[in-house]
């Protein structure tokens, strides 16, 4: 077995001649959905009850990856991995709590910083959820901070902060020239943030009673500061308007741009705009996916109008699978967001991290192509570095593989293995057709999982084996645990997992 130290050596990026001449560097647009399942896209699920014409078209114009993954089954870790080219579990596992601090260290190289150094104008619009230094705004006389015992979130009042101050350690401190968004749709402060300052000072506390009632799921909104006029139903439309305006402003720009557009959808709260209600056959969530697809279409149309679509790489993917509301939705509407896989958000099963992954690059990537190559969002940093002609210093983006030859159809595969993780005590590892869940179960949802749904799908009660082993080529839905039949495969994959994990100490900042 090849020791991973030799694999890491192969990751160190060098500029690729002829790929990124200064005058021809492509723009980069990442469309990052929030809590969207692989089976939510009609183009890859014939049973889908949700029309996604814009994403279907994008797939027809680019390359659709059937084996694409996020780093984690939850939000913050996946975003961190995408923007650093580094497994999240080397540094942390959980999400940033409400009003939590940044997950980045000052010296850490990020994807936008790398592209900045290569001459790109960088912009982030939408969900951040990677932390800020909110403590810098807290008034000296605010008193001791109160932390909720169960969730770990801060319990604060809008009057405890000086909202006129700049908010340090956010997107503009880690490589983005500009930012516009609300940080997290269901976390305080409920206000728009432009660059490193709120656009309006919060003047009240969040109350879901002032908003239009939900038709599916729960608000899941943490308490905290809010502006009186805040309306979660307008979050996605406003972000879309800002992104369209940004793209149109780049029409005559000489420098290429990188736009990281992070959707608030279809994450809870499920808040489709009125004009999208009833647009799917999968309830309000399906309607919210339709609106997300519409938003993608708005940005893609803006590229066409600006005349820059032919020189823009567009990447669509999601931070993890669909939330556990997918289970009752499947029973009610017969739409399974993770189709054809097992599990949902948080899970080590494929449904937790096996996500949509589409890449379009006109004249470089073959239109309408489909790749079965194993690919992770962690690989975007090395790949885009190769596109931009960037060099990545040793120790940075250490888990990222350059997938450009795969994109260009010159190579079928580039990544030999991939580690899956959500819970700090449970890991899985993928190698070839095999995936080992190095735990008694890949279920991380616990109470959120639907036994009735799994029984309907034909899953048997869990066995008493200490691990789970599946051949995904033969059993993508992970019905049959083969650990007992293939103990040598279990041992070999456990050894590989330990080798990858062992490098954590030398790579940790």
Phi and psi in degrees as a GROMACS rama.xvg file:
@    title "Ramachandran Plot"
@    xaxis  label "Phi"
@    yaxis  label "Psi"
@TYPE xy
-76.168  126.938  UNK-2
-72.6615  141.658  UNK-3
-66.2994  -19.1169  UNK-4
-61.531  -36.0762  UNK-5
-71.0173  -29.6465  UNK-6
-68.4496  -40.4002  UNK-7
-62.9705  -37.7152  UNK-8
-59.0169  -33.9183  UNK-9
-73.9737  -11.2592  UNK-10
-84.2857  -17.6738  UNK-11
-64.6773  121.4  UNK-12
-80.8524  140.68  UNK-13
-127.078  148.55  UNK-14
-58.1458  141.629  UNK-15
-98.3707  117  UNK-16
-57.8636  135.515  UNK-17
81.3824  -7.66707  UNK-18
-81.7835  -39.6196  UNK-19
-137.977  67.9955  UNK-20
-61.7027  146.075  UNK-21
-53.0717  -36.368  UNK-22
-85.2078  -5.35399  UNK-23
-125.899  14.8434  UNK-24
-63.204  130.1  UNK-25
-76.2964  150.515  UNK-26
-68.0005  159.119  UNK-27
-131.029  125.206  UNK-28
-123.138  115.159  UNK-29
-102.574  120.746  UNK-30
-103.039  109.127  UNK-31
-115.016  101.005  UNK-32
-75.1744  160.644  UNK-33
-119.515  114.567  UNK-34
63.6315  51.1168  UNK-35
-115.369  131.051  UNK-36
-82.6821  156.193  UNK-37
-57.0725  -38.7298  UNK-38
-83.8669  3.84725  UNK-39
-77.0427  -20.0958  UNK-40
-87.1853  126.475  UNK-41
-61.7529  -32.4451  UNK-42
-64.4284  -21.0137  UNK-43
-123.133  15.6047  UNK-44
-148.639  101.781  UNK-45
-66.1437  -17.2384  UNK-46
-92.2219  -2.24573  UNK-47
-59.5418  139.937  UNK-48
-101.04  14.5796  UNK-49
-122.122  119.421  UNK-50
-75.4809  129.579  UNK-51
-131.47  64.54  UNK-52
-61.8053  -36.4067  UNK-53
-72.0372  -40.3071  UNK-54
-73.7665  -33.5733  UNK-55
-61.5161  -42.1451  UNK-56
-65.5401  -41.4997  UNK-57
-58.3958  -42.3309  UNK-58
-63.1477  -37.2775  UNK-59
-70.0314  -19.6097  UNK-60
-100.443  -5.05215  UNK-61
-139.172  -148.089  UNK-62
-113.831  128.186  UNK-63
-103.019  123.635  UNK-64
-92.694  125.493  UNK-65
-87.2786  -8.2958  UNK-66
-130.953  48.9993  UNK-67
-96.157  144.667  UNK-68
-138.638  149.537  UNK-69
-89.9986  164.958  UNK-70
-72.5811  -32.7659  UNK-71
-132.862  168.655  UNK-72
-91.1343  7.9424  UNK-73
-135.83  174.727  UNK-74
-69.6393  -72.1509  UNK-75
-52.4187  -47.6899  UNK-76
-58.7481  -39.6216  UNK-77
-65.9404  -40.6866  UNK-78
-65.6731  -41.2317  UNK-79
-60.3551  -45.0765  UNK-80
-65.2235  -41.2191  UNK-81
-61.301  -42.2517  UNK-82
-86.5288  -2.34485  UNK-83
-126.241  -14.497  UNK-84
67.6893  34.2555  UNK-85
-141.316  133.898  UNK-86
-54.6779  130.179  UNK-87
-62.0648  -35.5498  UNK-88
-69.1943  -10.011  UNK-89
-68.3102  -19.0805  UNK-90
-126.564  -35.0194  UNK-91
-169.212  173.729  UNK-92
-127.2  -28.6488  UNK-93
-99.6647  176.978  UNK-94
-82.0944  161.788  UNK-95
-72.9867  125.909  UNK-96
-70.6875  170.607  UNK-97
-56.2591  128.839  UNK-98
59.0024  33.1646  UNK-99
-84.2952  164.923  UNK-100
-83.8671  168.019  UNK-101
-66.1249  145.144  UNK-102
-88.2103  -9.45472  UNK-103
-88.6896  149.16  UNK-104
-95.5871  151.577  UNK-105
-56.6106  -36.884  UNK-106
-86.6213  -2.16421  UNK-107
-74.8147  129.879  UNK-108
-77.4959  129.992  UNK-109
-113.122  165.44  UNK-110
-56.8199  -48.8417  UNK-111
-63.7807  -34.4934  UNK-112
-65.4282  -40.0905  UNK-113
-61.4792  -45.0398  UNK-114
-71.8186  -33.9689  UNK-115
-55.6557  -46.7111  UNK-116
-64.7572  -19.9861  UNK-117
-97.3184  12.8828  UNK-118
95.1016  13.226  UNK-119
-89.707  144.532  UNK-120
-88.3275  126.89  UNK-121
-114.422  135.141  UNK-122
-139.146  139.548  UNK-123
-119.549  129.407  UNK-124
-130.671  129.084  UNK-125
115.345  -145.14  UNK-126
-72.303  133.846  UNK-127
-104.024  -69.9058  UNK-128
54.1439  34.867  UNK-129
-122.081  8.33194  UNK-130
93.9158  153.09  UNK-131
-141.41  172.347  UNK-132
-96.3372  76.5386  UNK-133
-68.9451  -21.2138  UNK-134
-60.8827  -28.0824  UNK-135
-65.9274  -18.8611  UNK-136
-95.8189  -9.60673  UNK-137
-73.2983  131.26  UNK-138
-69.9617  144.954  UNK-139
-59.1676  -31.5588  UNK-140
-96.2399  17.0405  UNK-141
-70.7264  -19.0382  UNK-142
88.6705  176.703  UNK-143
-66.6132  144.918  UNK-144
-75.3576  141.77  UNK-145
-105.935  129.469  UNK-146
-115.393  130.288  UNK-147
-67.535  126.969  UNK-148
-61.4076  -40.3563  UNK-149
-78.0316  -45.1326  UNK-150
-96.1314  -24.7645  UNK-151
82.5195  2.12476  UNK-152
-80.0484  149.568  UNK-153
-72.8264  144.967  UNK-154
-109.846  99.0513  UNK-155
-128.099  161.801  UNK-156
-112.939  147.274  UNK-157
-58.9534  -27.9219  UNK-158
-74.0521  -8.91761  UNK-159
-84.6881  -2.59697  UNK-160
-123.314  147.547  UNK-161
-94.7795  97.2202  UNK-162
-75.3768  -4.54582  UNK-163
-80.5761  -13.5251  UNK-164
-81.0182  157.772  UNK-165
-74.3019  148.206  UNK-166
-100.193  108.533  UNK-167
-74.0339  164.002  UNK-168
65.8775  29.8555  UNK-169
-100.897  -153.595  UNK-170
-56.7707  -40.4976  UNK-171
-72.4744  -12.1871  UNK-172
-89.3596  -5.60784  UNK-173
-132.315  35.5895  UNK-174
111.923  -7.98177  UNK-175
-95.6884  129.851  UNK-176
-69.0923  -27.9314  UNK-177
-153.004  156.213  UNK-178
-144.851  143.097  UNK-179
-143.458  128.444  UNK-180
175.484  -167.683  UNK-181
-120.362  17.0753  UNK-182
68.8628  -72.82  UNK-183
-146.371  132.51  UNK-184
-62.833  -28.4922  UNK-185
-114.222  21.341  UNK-186
-124.443  148.09  UNK-187
-74.7454  159.71  UNK-188
-79.5993  142.062  UNK-189
-86.6221  86.5869  UNK-190
-165.899  157.159  UNK-191
-80.632  143.216  UNK-192
-120.431  127.399  UNK-193
-114.228  120.716  UNK-194
58.0514  -103.151  UNK-195
-129.23  36.1477  UNK-196
-152.83  143.836  UNK-197
-69.934  146.987  UNK-198
-80.7237  -17.054  UNK-199
-154.413  137.01  UNK-200
-73.0326  128.157  UNK-201
-54.7621  139.383  UNK-202
-130.438  8.75217  UNK-203
-156.3  179.281  UNK-204
-104.666  146.974  UNK-205
-58.0187  134.483  UNK-206
-144.802  120.267  UNK-207
-71.4416  -13.5696  UNK-208
-66.8862  -20.7027  UNK-209
-88.6919  -2.7085  UNK-210
-104.139  159.751  UNK-211
-58.7251  132.057  UNK-212
-60.9827  151.67  UNK-213
-80.7641  153.47  UNK-214
-110.276  -3.78041  UNK-215
-155.236  140.397  UNK-216
72.4147  -167.03  UNK-217
-117.01  161.752  UNK-218
-64.612  -41.4178  UNK-219
55.6952  28.6789  UNK-220
-92.2435  126.193  UNK-221
-75.9392  145.519  UNK-222
-70.079  156.059  UNK-223
152.789  -172.747  UNK-224
-61.3246  145.477  UNK-225
-153.487  154.032  UNK-226
-89.4238  145.883  UNK-227
-56.5497  -35.4185  UNK-228
-84.7282  4.71947  UNK-229
-65.2754  133.91  UNK-230
-137.087  108.657  UNK-231
-61.2146  -23.0185  UNK-232
-68.5718  -17.3996  UNK-233
-101.148  3.38994  UNK-234
-65.3534  -53.8341  UNK-235
-63.6136  -44.328  UNK-236
-58.7781  -41.5079  UNK-237
-68.452  -41.3622  UNK-238
-61.3998  -40.0657  UNK-239
-62.8261  -44.1617  UNK-240
-60.2131  -42.9953  UNK-241
-64.6044  -39.9759  UNK-242
-68.4655  -40.566  UNK-243
-62.1088  -43.2075  UNK-244
-61.9421  -41.6275  UNK-245
-61.4314  -47.8095  UNK-246
-61.3907  -43.6012  UNK-247
-63.7569  -29.9928  UNK-248
-72.4967  -14.6953  UNK-249
-92.1947  5.18061  UNK-250
-56.7402  -42.3644  UNK-251
-105.475  5.54841  UNK-252
-68.7007  142.12  UNK-253
-84.7917  -31.29  UNK-254
-88.9809  146.14  UNK-255
-70.2606  161.303  UNK-256
-121.778  155.54  UNK-257
-122.029  116.341  UNK-258
-114.606  117.7  UNK-259
-99.2766  101.849  UNK-260
-103.422  105.385  UNK-261
-103.156  107.592  UNK-262
-64.2578  150.386  UNK-263
-88.6927  0.466928  UNK-264
-125.637  157.336  UNK-265
-89.545  34.4292  UNK-266
-57.7062  149.196  UNK-267
-66.289  143.886  UNK-268
-73.5372  141.668  UNK-269
-82.6909  100.108  UNK-270
-128.55  66.0705  UNK-271
-66.7711  142.216  UNK-272
-64.0221  155.925  UNK-273
-55.1728  -37.1488  UNK-274
-69.6781  -12.0947  UNK-275
-103.013  -2.75714  UNK-276
-64.0406  128.09  UNK-277
81.9951  9.47469  UNK-278
-81.255  -8.11707  UNK-279
-127.362  177.618  UNK-280
-110.743  24.9477  UNK-281
-126.013  28.6174  UNK-282
74.4191  -169.614  UNK-283
-57.1338  -38.0586  UNK-284
-60.4489  -46.6928  UNK-285
-58.0016  -39.5549  UNK-286
-64.556  -36.6388  UNK-287
-68.4305  -35.2793  UNK-288
-65.932  -40.0979  UNK-289
-59.7935  -42.7036  UNK-290
-66.1387  -36.9898  UNK-291
-62.1621  -43.4854  UNK-292
-61.0676  -41.7877  UNK-293
-59.9928  -43.3436  UNK-294
-60.1045  -43.2875  UNK-295
-57.3082  -43.328  UNK-296
-61.1706  -37.8934  UNK-297
-61.6613  -42.866  UNK-298
-70.8303  -39.2877  UNK-299
-66.9573  -39.0088  UNK-300
-64.1411  -36.8946  UNK-301
-63.4442  -37.8661  UNK-302
-60.945  -42.7759  UNK-303
-64.2418  -45.8639  UNK-304
-62.8297  -35.3322  UNK-305
-79.0544  -7.45132  UNK-306
72.864  24.9065  UNK-307
-121.536  8.4734  UNK-308
-63.1692  -36.2179  UNK-309
-70.2431  -16.6983  UNK-310
-117.642  35.419  UNK-311
-131.31  127.45  UNK-312
-84.0798  125.365  UNK-313
-114.209  127.115  UNK-314
-122.593  123.823  UNK-315
-116.396  130.03  UNK-316
-159.57  -172.727  UNK-317
-140.36  155.039  UNK-318
-75.5165  -21.3484  UNK-319
-175.598  -179.934  UNK-320
-73.3388  -178.363  UNK-321
-70.2609  149.634  UNK-322
-62.9569  164.874  UNK-323
-62.6088  -11.44  UNK-324
-61.6448  -14.1345  UNK-325
-60.7652  -29.7317  UNK-326
-67.7404  -56.7391  UNK-327
-63.4365  -30.1602  UNK-328
-64.1546  -40.7935  UNK-329
-64.2158  -39.0156  UNK-330
-69.9241  -33.6344  UNK-331
-83.7927  -41.0645  UNK-332
-112.962  -3.27066  UNK-333
58.5446  40.7126  UNK-334
-125.157  117.279  UNK-335
-104.972  110.875  UNK-336
-60.4425  -28.3116  UNK-337
-93.8446  2.97438  UNK-338
-44.6461  129.486  UNK-339
-98.3936  22.5181  UNK-340
-99.8448  172.745  UNK-341
-101.577  144.538  UNK-342
93.3232  174.797  UNK-343
-146.143  -167.696  UNK-344
-43.4733  139.862  UNK-345
86.2575  -28.9326  UNK-346
-70.3998  151.255  UNK-347
-79.2992  -19.1075  UNK-348
-61.2549  159.501  UNK-349
-54.0386  -35.1988  UNK-350
-62.1026  -16.0164  UNK-351
-79.4833  -27.7077  UNK-352
-141.278  -9.39642  UNK-353
-84.4184  103.033  UNK-354
-122.06  167.41  UNK-355
-58.6415  144.594  UNK-356
-154.757  104.533  UNK-357
-126.764  135.998  UNK-358
-129.949  127.397  UNK-359
-119.778  130.471  UNK-360
-148.745  93.1803  UNK-361
-52.4407  139.068  UNK-362
72.5512  -5.83467  UNK-363
-115.56  -49.3338  UNK-364
-96.4372  130.961  UNK-365
-64.3201  126.155  UNK-366
-64.6234  138.81  UNK-367
73.9356  13.0823  UNK-368
-84.2309  153.691  UNK-369
-128.025  129.994  UNK-370
-117.028  136.054  UNK-371
-97.5549  9.72071  UNK-372
-65.0871  141.957  UNK-373
-71.5841  124.04  UNK-374
-141.73  146.081  UNK-375
-126.358  155.779  UNK-376
-63.3267  -21.8448  UNK-377
-60.234  -27.1655  UNK-378
-77.5486  -9.56749  UNK-379
-65.5864  -32.9082  UNK-380
-67.58  -48.0408  UNK-381
-65.2716  -39.4163  UNK-382
-67.7817  -47.3445  UNK-383
-70.4257  -27.9483  UNK-384
-63.0754  -40.4453  UNK-385
-65.6373  -40.1418  UNK-386
-62.4815  -42.9995  UNK-387
-83.6213  -4.97392  UNK-388
74.3441  28.8178  UNK-389
-90.9619  155.056  UNK-390
-110.366  138.512  UNK-391
-107.685  122.891  UNK-392
-60.9321  151.879  UNK-393
-54.9712  136.875  UNK-394
93.9363  -18.9007  UNK-395
-95.732  149.176  UNK-396
47.9855  39.5167  UNK-397
-67.1802  -16.8508  UNK-398
-105.308  7.77888  UNK-399
-95.5769  134.473  UNK-400
-108.61  141.016  UNK-401
-76.5088  108.925  UNK-402
-97.791  9.43334  UNK-403
-57.138  -43.405  UNK-404
-60.2367  -30.8517  UNK-405
-71.3501  -44.1771  UNK-406
-55.5169  -41.1022  UNK-407
-83.7746  -0.117919  UNK-408
76.739  14.6704  UNK-409
-88.4846  -15.9099  UNK-410
-147.311  140.849  UNK-411
-80.3692  -30.363  UNK-412
-152.728  158.289  UNK-413
-141.697  -22.67  UNK-414
-103.954  118.174  UNK-415
-80.0488  -22.8916  UNK-416
-158.561  160.933  UNK-417
-150.157  132.53  UNK-418
-97.1018  133.602  UNK-419
-109.02  141.31  UNK-420
-162.802  141.343  UNK-421
-132.252  -56.0387  UNK-422
-84.6265  135.388  UNK-423
-59.5717  -17.3955  UNK-424
-99.0133  -4.61069  UNK-425
-130.968  129.807  UNK-426
-131.425  157.958  UNK-427
-135.7  156.538  UNK-428
-136.355  136.253  UNK-429
-107.381  133.114  UNK-430
-147.399  115.753  UNK-431
60.9361  -131.876  UNK-432
-81.6106  -7.33167  UNK-433
-101.516  144.468  UNK-434
-132.802  128.816  UNK-435
-106.628  122.644  UNK-436
-95.1971  106.448  UNK-437
-83.3334  55.7807  UNK-438
-161.48  168.026  UNK-439
-66.834  -25.0706  UNK-440
-153.966  150.348  UNK-441
-88.3791  2.69689  UNK-442
-81.4954  117.054  UNK-443
-112.389  -3.75253  UNK-444
-81.824  -25.67  UNK-445
54.4385  -107.937  UNK-446
-67.2154  -21.6989  UNK-447
-76.2976  -17.9019  UNK-448
-77.2266  146.093  UNK-449
-101.77  110.907  UNK-450
-64.289  -38.7269  UNK-451
-61.1681  -40.0751  UNK-452
-67.0481  -44.8782  UNK-453
-65.9459  -35.9371  UNK-454
-65.0409  -39.2542  UNK-455
-63.857  -34.8378  UNK-456
-79.3548  -8.38324  UNK-457
96.3589  15.3833  UNK-458
-80.1571  138.226  UNK-459
-89.4993  164.42  UNK-460
-61.2891  148.221  UNK-461
-59.6858  144.098  UNK-462
-83.4568  -177.684  UNK-463
-104.168  16.9416  UNK-464
-73.3365  150.371  UNK-465
-75.1188  -16.9616  UNK-466
-140.707  169.722  UNK-467
-126.261  135.958  UNK-468
-129.768  129.395  UNK-469
-132.46  148.088  UNK-470
-101.372  105.985  UNK-471
-71.9025  -22.9722  UNK-472
-67.702  -42.5625  UNK-473
-86.6498  -25.2258  UNK-474
-143.518  67.9666  UNK-475
-63.087  -24.3702  UNK-476
-87.2351  0.972054  UNK-477
55.9342  58.3999  UNK-478
-86.817  -42.5701  UNK-479
-108.376  111.112  UNK-480
-75.8132  116.538  UNK-481
-101.479  14.106  UNK-482
-60.5386  -39  UNK-483
-68.933  -35.6143  UNK-484
-77.7596  -22.7476  UNK-485
-131.045  64.5189  UNK-486
-63.1447  -30.2057  UNK-487
-68.3505  -35.6299  UNK-488
-68.7283  -41.0317  UNK-489
-58.0789  -48.1179  UNK-490
-63.6572  -43.0783  UNK-491
-63.6735  -40.5277  UNK-492
-74.4676  -33.0381  UNK-493
-63.7829  -39.0139  UNK-494
-64.2395  -43.2348  UNK-495
-63.6548  -42.3486  UNK-496
-59.7116  -44.1725  UNK-497
-63.8275  -37.2367  UNK-498
-63.6305  -41.7618  UNK-499
-68.0034  -43.6663  UNK-500
-65.3099  -34.9698  UNK-501
-61.9432  -27.7031  UNK-502
-76.1422  -6.99858  UNK-503
-55.7176  -43.7309  UNK-504
-64.1675  -39.2022  UNK-505
-74.3249  -19.569  UNK-506
-100.216  -16.4238  UNK-507
-65.7557  136.493  UNK-508
